[in-house]
Every structure is written in structure tokens, then in C-alpha cells.
Amino acid sequence: MVPLGRGWAVRSAGSSRLTIITDTKKDAVEYAKSIAKRGRADLIIHAKDGKIRERNSYAK
């Protein structure tokens, strides 16, 4: 999940394509979390400045 203009974008690691663009960070986090849980993947949440703010693993 990364900042994009005034909104937030969700994309898979290593992909240049965006999965979804949302208006709020909260909506992007909820969407990305559901994808990560289904795919048993890691979720990396970036701050507005692009730095990693939070990292969660749903790989178990």
C-alpha cells in the first residue's frame, strides 16, 4: 500500500500495476489486509513520505 497523489494505492510486491486506488488510507489498509490474509502474504504499509510504517505477515 502506497500513497498516490491525494489517495492511496494497493499493489502487489514486484508489480507495476495497481490493484485499487482509494480516497482514504483506512480503505486501502482494509482492502490490502483482506488480500494479504487470503493470499497468506505479507502486508507492508507505507507512510505519505514513502517510508515503511508497518509490516504484518499473514503467511501462517
PQR file of N, CA, C, O and H, with PARSE charges and radii, in Angstrom:
ATOM      1  N   MET A   1       0.839  -1.153   0.000 -0.4000 1.5000
ATOM      2  CA  MET A   1       0.000   0.000   0.000 -0.0000 2.0000
ATOM      3  C   MET A   1       0.895   1.229   0.000  0.5500 1.7000
ATOM      4  O   MET A   1       1.787   1.371   0.836 -0.5500 1.4000
ATOM      5  N   VAL A   2       0.635   2.121  -0.962 -0.4000 1.5000
ATOM      6  CA  VAL A   2       1.496   3.290  -1.124 -0.0000 2.0000
ATOM      7  C   VAL A   2       0.666   4.549  -1.359  0.5500 1.7000
ATOM      8  O   VAL A   2      -0.447   4.464  -1.878 -0.5500 1.4000
ATOM      9  H   VAL A   2      -0.090   2.006  -1.641  0.4000 1.0000
ATOM     10  N   PRO A   3       1.192   5.714  -0.985 -0.5600 1.5000
ATOM     11  CA  PRO A   3       0.480   6.954  -1.271  0.2800 2.0000
ATOM     12  C   PRO A   3       0.496   7.228  -2.766  0.5500 1.7000
ATOM     13  O   PRO A   3       1.466   6.910  -3.455 -0.5500 1.4000
ATOM     14  N   LEU A   4      -0.579   7.819  -3.261 -0.4000 1.5000
ATOM     15  CA  LEU A   4      -0.684   8.149  -4.682 -0.0000 2.0000
ATOM     16  C   LEU A   4      -1.478   9.438  -4.819  0.5500 1.7000
ATOM     17  O   LEU A   4      -2.702   9.437  -4.684 -0.5500 1.4000
ATOM     18  H   LEU A   4      -1.366   8.078  -2.702  0.4000 1.0000
ATOM     19  N   GLY A   5      -0.793  10.521  -5.082 -0.4000 1.5000
ATOM     20  CA  GLY A   5      -1.484  11.809  -5.183 -0.0000 2.0000
ATOM     21  C   GLY A   5      -2.225  12.122  -3.904  0.5500 1.7000
ATOM     22  O   GLY A   5      -1.632  12.162  -2.826 -0.5500 1.4000
ATOM     23  H   GLY A   5       0.201  10.522  -5.191  0.4000 1.0000
ATOM     24  N   ARG A   6      -3.528  12.347  -4.022 -0.4000 1.5000
ATOM     25  CA  ARG A   6      -4.356  12.612  -2.838 -0.0000 2.0000
ATOM     26  C   ARG A   6      -4.913  11.341  -2.216  0.5500 1.7000
ATOM     27  O   ARG A   6      -5.510  11.389  -1.141 -0.5500 1.4000
ATOM     28  H   ARG A   6      -4.011  12.315  -4.898  0.4000 1.0000
ATOM     29  N   GLY A   7      -4.723  10.196  -2.883 -0.4000 1.5000
ATOM     30  CA  GLY A   7      -5.292   8.948  -2.397 -0.0000 2.0000
ATOM     31  C   GLY A   7      -4.231   7.937  -2.029  0.5500 1.7000
ATOM     32  O   GLY A   7      -3.077   8.277  -1.771 -0.5500 1.4000
ATOM     33  H   GLY A   7      -4.238  10.157  -3.756  0.4000 1.0000
ATOM     34  N   TRP A   8      -4.655   6.677  -2.012 -0.4000 1.5000
ATOM     35  CA  TRP A   8      -3.780   5.565  -1.640 -0.0000 2.0000
ATOM     36  C   TRP A   8      -3.984   4.438  -2.634  0.5500 1.7000
ATOM     37  O   TRP A   8      -5.104   4.191  -3.082 -0.5500 1.4000
ATOM     38  H   TRP A   8      -5.593   6.401  -2.222  0.4000 1.0000
ATOM     39  N   ALA A   9      -2.901   3.754  -2.978 -0.4000 1.5000
ATOM     40  CA  ALA A   9      -2.965   2.655  -3.936 -0.0000 2.0000
ATOM     41  C   ALA A   9      -2.528   1.354  -3.285  0.5500 1.7000
ATOM     42  O   ALA A   9      -1.639   1.331  -2.434 -0.5500 1.4000
ATOM     43  H   ALA A   9      -1.992   3.955  -2.613  0.4000 1.0000
ATOM     44  N   VAL A  10      -3.166   0.283  -3.701 -0.4000 1.5000
ATOM     45  CA  VAL A  10      -2.799  -1.056  -3.263 -0.0000 2.0000
ATOM     46  C   VAL A  10      -2.202  -1.754  -4.478  0.5500 1.7000
ATOM     47  O   VAL A  10      -2.791  -1.749  -5.559 -0.5500 1.4000
ATOM     48  H   VAL A  10      -3.888   0.302  -4.393  0.4000 1.0000
ATOM     49  N   ARG A  11      -1.027  -2.355  -4.295 -0.4000 1.5000
ATOM     50  CA  ARG A  11      -0.419  -3.135  -5.373 -0.0000 2.0000
ATOM     51  C   ARG A  11       0.380  -4.271  -4.783  0.5500 1.7000
ATOM     52  O   ARG A  11       0.843  -4.206  -3.644 -0.5500 1.4000
ATOM     53  H   ARG A  11      -0.547  -2.360  -3.417  0.4000 1.0000
ATOM     54  N   SER A  12       0.534  -5.312  -5.574 -0.4000 1.5000
ATOM     55  CA  SER A  12       1.315  -6.478  -5.145 -0.0000 2.0000
ATOM     56  C   SER A  12       2.792  -6.173  -5.276  0.5500 1.7000
ATOM     57  O   SER A  12       3.202  -5.400  -6.142 -0.5500 1.4000
ATOM     58  H   SER A  12       0.159  -5.365  -6.499  0.4000 1.0000
ATOM     59  N   ALA A  13       3.582  -6.775  -4.423 -0.4000 1.5000
ATOM     60  CA  ALA A  13       5.034  -6.601  -4.466 -0.0000 2.0000
ATOM     61  C   ALA A  13       5.566  -7.023  -5.827  0.5500 1.7000
ATOM     62  O   ALA A  13       5.184  -8.066  -6.357 -0.5500 1.4000
ATOM     63  H   ALA A  13       3.249  -7.403  -3.720  0.4000 1.0000
ATOM     64  N   GLY A  14       6.440  -6.216  -6.380 -0.4000 1.5000
ATOM     65  CA  GLY A  14       7.059  -6.523  -7.653 -0.0000 2.0000
ATOM     66  C   GLY A  14       6.204  -6.202  -8.857  0.5500 1.7000
ATOM     67  O   GLY A  14       6.652  -6.375  -9.991 -0.5500 1.4000
ATOM     68  H   GLY A  14       6.751  -5.369  -5.949  0.4000 1.0000
ATOM     69  N   SER A  15       4.990  -5.742  -8.644 -0.4000 1.5000
ATOM     70  CA  SER A  15       4.088  -5.417  -9.749 -0.0000 2.0000
ATOM     71  C   SER A  15       4.036  -3.915  -9.975  0.5500 1.7000
ATOM     72  O   SER A  15       4.058  -3.134  -9.023 -0.5500 1.4000
ATOM     73  H   SER A  15       4.626  -5.602  -7.724  0.4000 1.0000
ATOM     74  N   SER A  16       3.968  -3.519 -11.224 -0.4000 1.5000
ATOM     75  CA  SER A  16       3.822  -2.100 -11.528 -0.0000 2.0000
ATOM     76  C   SER A  16       2.340  -1.729 -11.633  0.5500 1.7000
ATOM     77  O   SER A  16       1.993  -0.549 -11.602 -0.5500 1.4000
ATOM     78  H   SER A  16       3.951  -4.153 -11.997  0.4000 1.0000
ATOM     79  N   ARG A  17       1.471  -2.729 -11.758 -0.4000 1.5000
ATOM     80  CA  ARG A  17       0.027  -2.483 -11.873 -0.0000 2.0000
ATOM     81  C   ARG A  17      -0.597  -2.283 -10.498  0.5500 1.7000
ATOM     82  O   ARG A  17      -0.259  -2.981  -9.542 -0.5500 1.4000
ATOM     83  H   ARG A  17       1.753  -3.688 -11.784  0.4000 1.0000
ATOM     84  N   LEU A  18      -1.501  -1.334 -10.412 -0.4000 1.5000
ATOM     85  CA  LEU A  18      -2.211  -1.064  -9.160 -0.0000 2.0000
ATOM     86  C   LEU A  18      -3.450  -1.943  -9.084  0.5500 1.7000
ATOM     87  O   LEU A  18      -4.157  -2.113 -10.078 -0.5500 1.4000
ATOM     88  H   LEU A  18      -1.775  -0.766 -11.188  0.4000 1.0000
ATOM     89  N   THR A  19      -3.713  -2.499  -7.916 -0.4000 1.5000
ATOM     90  CA  THR A  19      -4.892  -3.329  -7.707 -0.0000 2.0000
ATOM     91  C   THR A  19      -6.121  -2.452  -7.530  0.5500 1.7000
ATOM     92  O   THR A  19      -7.172  -2.720  -8.111 -0.5500 1.4000
ATOM     93  H   THR A  19      -3.139  -2.361  -7.109  0.4000 1.0000
ATOM     94  N   ILE A  20      -5.986  -1.402  -6.723 -0.4000 1.5000
ATOM     95  CA  ILE A  20      -7.093  -0.479  -6.457 -0.0000 2.0000
ATOM     96  C   ILE A  20      -6.520   0.848  -5.967  0.5500 1.7000
ATOM     97  O   ILE A  20      -5.448   0.890  -5.365 -0.5500 1.4000
ATOM     98  H   ILE A  20      -5.132  -1.184  -6.250  0.4000 1.0000
ATOM     99  N   ILE A  21      -7.245   1.924  -6.232 -0.4000 1.5000
ATOM    100  CA  ILE A  21      -6.908   3.251  -5.704 -0.0000 2.0000
ATOM    101  C   ILE A  21      -8.080   3.694  -4.842  0.5500 1.7000
ATOM    102  O   ILE A  21      -9.230   3.647  -5.277 -0.5500 1.4000
ATOM    103  H   ILE A  21      -8.116   1.890  -6.722  0.4000 1.0000
ATOM    104  N   THR A  22      -7.787   4.125  -3.615 -0.4000 1.5000
ATOM    105  CA  THR A  22      -8.830   4.566  -2.693 -0.0000 2.0000
ATOM    106  C   THR A  22      -8.598   6.022  -2.294  0.5500 1.7000
ATOM    107  O   THR A  22      -7.505   6.562  -2.463 -0.5500 1.4000
ATOM    108  H   THR A  22      -6.852   4.163  -3.261  0.4000 1.0000
ATOM    109  N   ASP A  23      -9.638   6.637  -1.767 -0.4000 1.5000
ATOM    110  CA  ASP A  23      -9.535   8.019  -1.297 -0.0000 2.0000
ATOM    111  C   ASP A  23      -8.876   8.110   0.073  0.5500 1.7000
ATOM    112  O   ASP A  23      -8.204   9.092   0.389 -0.5500 1.4000
ATOM    113  H   ASP A  23     -10.526   6.198  -1.630  0.4000 1.0000
ATOM    114  N   THR A  24      -9.080   7.062   0.891 -0.4000 1.5000
ATOM    115  CA  THR A  24      -8.561   7.113   2.255 -0.0000 2.0000
ATOM    116  C   THR A  24      -7.572   5.985   2.522  0.5500 1.7000
ATOM    117  O   THR A  24      -7.643   4.914   1.919 -0.5500 1.4000
ATOM    118  H   THR A  24      -9.626   6.264   0.634  0.4000 1.0000
ATOM    119  N   LYS A  25      -6.659   6.251   3.433 -0.4000 1.5000
ATOM    120  CA  LYS A  25      -5.689   5.243   3.832 -0.0000 2.0000
ATOM    121  C   LYS A  25      -6.392   4.081   4.519  0.5500 1.7000
ATOM    122  O   LYS A  25      -6.018   2.925   4.325 -0.5500 1.4000
ATOM    123  H   LYS A  25      -6.602   7.121   3.923  0.4000 1.0000
ATOM    124  N   LYS A  26      -7.400   4.382   5.315 -0.4000 1.5000
ATOM    125  CA  LYS A  26      -8.150   3.351   6.029 -0.0000 2.0000
ATOM    126  C   LYS A  26      -8.752   2.342   5.056  0.5500 1.7000
ATOM    127  O   LYS A  26      -8.651   1.136   5.278 -0.5500 1.4000
ATOM    128  H   LYS A  26      -7.704   5.322   5.473  0.4000 1.0000
ATOM    129  N   ASP A  27      -9.376   2.821   3.984 -0.4000 1.5000
ATOM    130  CA  ASP A  27      -9.963   1.921   2.987 -0.0000 2.0000
ATOM    131  C   ASP A  27      -8.893   1.075   2.307  0.5500 1.7000
ATOM    132  O   ASP A  27      -9.103  -0.113   2.063 -0.5500 1.4000
ATOM    133  H   ASP A  27      -9.459   3.801   3.804  0.4000 1.0000
ATOM    134  N   ALA A  28      -7.758   1.673   2.005 -0.4000 1.5000
ATOM    135  CA  ALA A  28      -6.668   0.937   1.363 -0.0000 2.0000
ATOM    136  C   ALA A  28      -6.118  -0.142   2.287  0.5500 1.7000
ATOM    137  O   ALA A  28      -5.830  -1.252   1.839 -0.5500 1.4000
ATOM    138  H   ALA A  28      -7.588   2.639   2.203  0.4000 1.0000
ATOM    139  N   VAL A  29      -5.970   0.171   3.570 -0.4000 1.5000
ATOM    140  CA  VAL A  29      -5.457  -0.804   4.541 -0.0000 2.0000
ATOM    141  C   VAL A  29      -6.427  -1.982   4.655  0.5500 1.7000
ATOM    142  O   VAL A  29      -5.994  -3.134   4.646 -0.5500 1.4000
ATOM    143  H   VAL A  29      -6.204   1.072   3.934  0.4000 1.0000
ATOM    144  N   GLU A  30      -7.713  -1.715   4.761 -0.4000 1.5000
ATOM    145  CA  GLU A  30      -8.703  -2.785   4.884 -0.0000 2.0000
ATOM    146  C   GLU A  30      -8.685  -3.692   3.656  0.5500 1.7000
ATOM    147  O   GLU A  30      -8.730  -4.915   3.785 -0.5500 1.4000
ATOM    148  H   GLU A  30      -8.065  -0.779   4.769  0.4000 1.0000
ATOM    149  N   TYR A  31      -8.619  -3.096   2.465 -0.4000 1.5000
ATOM    150  CA  TYR A  31      -8.602  -3.863   1.228 -0.0000 2.0000
ATOM    151  C   TYR A  31      -7.322  -4.695   1.136  0.5500 1.7000
ATOM    152  O   TYR A  31      -7.372  -5.886   0.829 -0.5500 1.4000
ATOM    153  H   TYR A  31      -8.583  -2.102   2.360  0.4000 1.0000
ATOM    154  N   ALA A  32      -6.186  -4.071   1.401 -0.4000 1.5000
ATOM    155  CA  ALA A  32      -4.896  -4.764   1.319 -0.0000 2.0000
ATOM    156  C   ALA A  32      -4.814  -5.881   2.350  0.5500 1.7000
ATOM    157  O   ALA A  32      -4.257  -6.943   2.071 -0.5500 1.4000
ATOM    158  H   ALA A  32      -6.144  -3.103   1.650  0.4000 1.0000
ATOM    159  N   LYS A  33      -5.360  -5.654   3.532 -0.4000 1.5000
ATOM    160  CA  LYS A  33      -5.329  -6.666   4.591 -0.0000 2.0000
ATOM    161  C   LYS A  33      -6.128  -7.901   4.169  0.5500 1.7000
ATOM    162  O   LYS A  33      -5.697  -9.029   4.410 -0.5500 1.4000
ATOM    163  H   LYS A  33      -5.813  -4.792   3.759  0.4000 1.0000
ATOM    164  N   SER A  34      -7.284  -7.694   3.542 -0.4000 1.5000
ATOM    165  CA  SER A  34      -8.093  -8.831   3.114 -0.0000 2.0000
ATOM    166  C   SER A  34      -7.373  -9.635   2.028  0.5500 1.7000
ATOM    167  O   SER A  34      -7.452 -10.864   2.016 -0.5500 1.4000
ATOM    168  H   SER A  34      -7.634  -6.777   3.346  0.4000 1.0000
ATOM    169  N   ILE A  35      -6.676  -8.956   1.121 -0.4000 1.5000
ATOM    170  CA  ILE A  35      -5.901  -9.643   0.085 -0.0000 2.0000
ATOM    171  C   ILE A  35      -4.753 -10.434   0.710  0.5500 1.7000
ATOM    172  O   ILE A  35      -4.519 -11.587   0.348 -0.5500 1.4000
ATOM    173  H   ILE A  35      -6.611  -7.959   1.131  0.4000 1.0000
ATOM    174  N   ALA A  36      -4.045  -9.815   1.640 -0.4000 1.5000
ATOM    175  CA  ALA A  36      -2.904 -10.467   2.285 -0.0000 2.0000
ATOM    176  C   ALA A  36      -3.350 -11.703   3.077  0.5500 1.7000
ATOM    177  O   ALA A  36      -2.664 -12.725   3.062 -0.5500 1.4000
ATOM    178  H   ALA A  36      -4.235  -8.879   1.934  0.4000 1.0000
ATOM    179  N   LYS A  37      -4.478 -11.618   3.756 -0.4000 1.5000
ATOM    180  CA  LYS A  37      -4.979 -12.760   4.526 -0.0000 2.0000
ATOM    181  C   LYS A  37      -5.365 -13.910   3.607  0.5500 1.7000
ATOM    182  O   LYS A  37      -5.031 -15.063   3.879 -0.5500 1.4000
ATOM    183  H   LYS A  37      -5.036 -10.788   3.768  0.4000 1.0000
ATOM    184  N   ARG A  38      -6.072 -13.599   2.510 -0.4000 1.5000
ATOM    185  CA  ARG A  38      -6.476 -14.649   1.566 -0.0000 2.0000
ATOM    186  C   ARG A  38      -5.273 -15.296   0.896  0.5500 1.7000
ATOM    187  O   ARG A  38      -5.246 -16.510   0.689 -0.5500 1.4000
ATOM    188  H   ARG A  38      -6.343 -12.662   2.289  0.4000 1.0000
ATOM    189  N   GLY A  39      -4.275 -14.478   0.558 -0.4000 1.5000
ATOM    190  CA  GLY A  39      -3.099 -14.981  -0.128 -0.0000 2.0000
ATOM    191  C   GLY A  39      -1.994 -15.442   0.782  0.5500 1.7000
ATOM    192  O   GLY A  39      -0.933 -15.870   0.327 -0.5500 1.4000
ATOM    193  H   GLY A  39      -4.297 -13.493   0.726  0.4000 1.0000
ATOM    194  N   ARG A  40      -2.251 -15.353   2.098 -0.4000 1.5000
ATOM    195  CA  ARG A  40      -1.223 -15.715   3.092 -0.0000 2.0000
ATOM    196  C   ARG A  40       0.099 -15.046   2.755  0.5500 1.7000
ATOM    197  O   ARG A  40       1.126 -15.698   2.568 -0.5500 1.4000
ATOM    198  H   ARG A  40      -3.113 -15.006   2.468  0.4000 1.0000
ATOM    199  N   ALA A  41       0.037 -13.741   2.686 -0.4000 1.5000
ATOM    200  CA  ALA A  41       1.192 -12.938   2.274 -0.0000 2.0000
ATOM    201  C   ALA A  41       1.524 -11.894   3.328  0.5500 1.7000
ATOM    202  O   ALA A  41       0.832 -11.771   4.339 -0.5500 1.4000
ATOM    203  H   ALA A  41      -0.798 -13.211   2.838  0.4000 1.0000
ATOM    204  N   ASP A  42       2.580 -11.151   3.083 -0.4000 1.5000
ATOM    205  CA  ASP A  42       2.961 -10.035   3.947 -0.0000 2.0000
ATOM    206  C   ASP A  42       2.264  -8.770   3.477  0.5500 1.7000
ATOM    207  O   ASP A  42       2.013  -8.595   2.285 -0.5500 1.4000
ATOM    208  H   ASP A  42       3.142 -11.251   2.262  0.4000 1.0000
ATOM    209  N   LEU A  43       1.955  -7.896   4.415 -0.4000 1.5000
ATOM    210  CA  LEU A  43       1.355  -6.601   4.122 -0.0000 2.0000
ATOM    211  C   LEU A  43       2.320  -5.520   4.588  0.5500 1.7000
ATOM    212  O   LEU A  43       2.702  -5.481   5.757 -0.5500 1.4000
ATOM    213  H   LEU A  43       2.158  -8.038   5.383  0.4000 1.0000
ATOM    214  N   ILE A  44       2.709  -4.652   3.677 -0.4000 1.5000
ATOM    215  CA  ILE A  44       3.598  -3.542   4.006 -0.0000 2.0000
ATOM    216  C   ILE A  44       2.830  -2.253   3.777  0.5500 1.7000
ATOM    217  O   ILE A  44       2.336  -1.995   2.679 -0.5500 1.4000
ATOM    218  H   ILE A  44       2.398  -4.684   2.727  0.4000 1.0000
ATOM    219  N   ILE A  45       2.735  -1.450   4.825 -0.4000 1.5000
ATOM    220  CA  ILE A  45       2.000  -0.188   4.772 -0.0000 2.0000
ATOM    221  C   ILE A  45       3.011   0.954   4.798  0.5500 1.7000
ATOM    222  O   ILE A  45       3.845   1.044   5.698 -0.5500 1.4000
ATOM    223  H   ILE A  45       3.136  -1.660   5.717  0.4000 1.0000
ATOM    224  N   HIS A  46       2.920   1.818   3.800 -0.4000 1.5000
ATOM    225  CA  HIS A  46       3.834   2.946   3.692 -0.0000 2.0000
ATOM    226  C   HIS A  46       3.185   4.220   4.231  0.5500 1.7000
ATOM    227  O   HIS A  46       1.963   4.368   4.186 -0.5500 1.4000
ATOM    228  H   HIS A  46       2.242   1.745   3.069  0.4000 1.0000
ATOM    229  N   ALA A  47       3.998   5.128   4.736 -0.4000 1.5000
ATOM    230  CA  ALA A  47       3.544   6.449   5.168 -0.0000 2.0000
ATOM    231  C   ALA A  47       3.479   7.360   3.940  0.5500 1.7000
ATOM    232  O   ALA A  47       3.936   6.975   2.864 -0.5500 1.4000
ATOM    233  H   ALA A  47       4.990   5.008   4.773  0.4000 1.0000
ATOM    234  N   LYS A  48       2.924   8.548   4.087 -0.4000 1.5000
ATOM    235  CA  LYS A  48       2.825   9.507   2.986 -0.0000 2.0000
ATOM    236  C   LYS A  48       4.185   9.816   2.373  0.5500 1.7000
ATOM    237  O   LYS A  48       4.274  10.080   1.174 -0.5500 1.4000
ATOM    238  H   LYS A  48       2.553   8.861   4.962  0.4000 1.0000
ATOM    239  N   ASP A  49       5.250   9.786   3.183 -0.4000 1.5000
ATOM    240  CA  ASP A  49       6.588  10.093   2.672 -0.0000 2.0000
ATOM    241  C   ASP A  49       7.248   8.895   1.984  0.5500 1.7000
ATOM    242  O   ASP A  49       8.383   8.995   1.518 -0.5500 1.4000
ATOM    243  H   ASP A  49       5.178   9.572   4.157  0.4000 1.0000
ATOM    244  N   GLY A  50       6.534   7.757   1.918 -0.4000 1.5000
ATOM    245  CA  GLY A  50       7.038   6.581   1.229 -0.0000 2.0000
ATOM    246  C   GLY A  50       7.789   5.597   2.107  0.5500 1.7000
ATOM    247  O   GLY A  50       8.081   4.484   1.671 -0.5500 1.4000
ATOM    248  H   GLY A  50       5.612   7.676   2.296  0.4000 1.0000
ATOM    249  N   LYS A  51       8.104   5.980   3.325 -0.4000 1.5000
ATOM    250  CA  LYS A  51       8.812   5.076   4.234 -0.0000 2.0000
ATOM    251  C   LYS A  51       7.851   4.017   4.765  0.5500 1.7000
ATOM    252  O   LYS A  51       6.649   4.252   4.884 -0.5500 1.4000
ATOM    253  H   LYS A  51       7.866   6.884   3.680  0.4000 1.0000
ATOM    254  N   ILE A  52       8.401   2.853   5.080 -0.4000 1.5000
ATOM    255  CA  ILE A  52       7.578   1.784   5.629 -0.0000 2.0000
ATOM    256  C   ILE A  52       7.141   2.157   7.035  0.5500 1.7000
ATOM    257  O   ILE A  52       7.965   2.468   7.896 -0.5500 1.4000
ATOM    258  H   ILE A  52       9.378   2.663   4.983  0.4000 1.0000
ATOM    259  N   ARG A  53       5.831   2.123   7.256 -0.4000 1.5000
ATOM    260  CA  ARG A  53       5.265   2.474   8.557 -0.0000 2.0000
ATOM    261  C   ARG A  53       4.932   1.235   9.374  0.5500 1.7000
ATOM    262  O   ARG A  53       5.065   1.228  10.598 -0.5500 1.4000
ATOM    263  H   ARG A  53       5.162   1.870   6.557  0.4000 1.0000
ATOM    264  N   GLU A  54       4.497   0.182   8.679 -0.4000 1.5000
ATOM    265  CA  GLU A  54       4.053  -1.018   9.372 -0.0000 2.0000
ATOM    266  C   GLU A  54       4.209  -2.217   8.449  0.5500 1.7000
ATOM    267  O   GLU A  54       4.069  -2.109   7.231 -0.5500 1.4000
ATOM    268  H   GLU A  54       4.390   0.188   7.685  0.4000 1.0000
ATOM    269  N   ARG A  55       4.502  -3.367   9.057 -0.4000 1.5000
ATOM    270  CA  ARG A  55       4.639  -4.603   8.289 -0.0000 2.0000
ATOM    271  C   ARG A  55       3.950  -5.718   9.060  0.5500 1.7000
ATOM    272  O   ARG A  55       4.218  -5.918  10.244 -0.5500 1.4000
ATOM    273  H   ARG A  55       4.615  -3.455  10.047  0.4000 1.0000
ATOM    274  N   ASN A  56       3.055  -6.447   8.383 -0.4000 1.5000
ATOM    275  CA  ASN A  56       2.341  -7.561   9.007 -0.0000 2.0000
ATOM    276  C   ASN A  56       2.450  -8.783   8.118  0.5500 1.7000
ATOM    277  O   ASN A  56       2.424  -8.670   6.892 -0.5500 1.4000
ATOM    278  H   ASN A  56       2.837  -6.284   7.420  0.4000 1.0000
ATOM    279  N   SER A  57       2.571  -9.954   8.733 -0.4000 1.5000
ATOM    280  CA  SER A  57       2.648 -11.191   7.973 -0.0000 2.0000
ATOM    281  C   SER A  57       1.422 -12.041   8.247  0.5500 1.7000
ATOM    282  O   SER A  57       1.058 -12.281   9.398 -0.5500 1.4000
ATOM    283  H   SER A  57       2.592 -10.045   9.729  0.4000 1.0000
ATOM    284  N   TYR A  58       0.790 -12.494   7.169 -0.4000 1.5000
ATOM    285  CA  TYR A  58      -0.357 -13.398   7.265 -0.0000 2.0000
ATOM    286  C   TYR A  58      -0.002 -14.729   6.610  0.5500 1.7000
ATOM    287  O   TYR A  58      -0.887 -15.453   6.155 -0.5500 1.4000
ATOM    288  H   TYR A  58       1.086 -12.299   6.234  0.4000 1.0000
ATOM    289  N   ALA A  59       1.278 -15.051   6.560 -0.4000 1.5000
ATOM    290  CA  ALA A  59       1.778 -16.233   5.871 -0.0000 2.0000
ATOM    291  C   ALA A  59       1.496 -17.540   6.604  0.5500 1.7000
ATOM    292  O   ALA A  59       1.600 -18.607   5.999 -0.5500 1.4000
ATOM    293  H   ALA A  59       1.998 -14.462   6.929  0.4000 1.0000
ATOM    294  N   LYS A  60       1.151 -17.492   7.859 -0.4000 1.5000
ATOM    295  CA  LYS A  60       0.918 -18.725   8.640 -0.0000 2.0000
ATOM    296  C   LYS A  60      -0.318 -19.453   8.190  0.5500 1.7000
ATOM    297  O   LYS A  60      -0.652 -20.502   8.742 -0.5500 1.4000
ATOM    298  H   LYS A  60       1.067 -16.625   8.351  0.4000 1.0000
TER
END
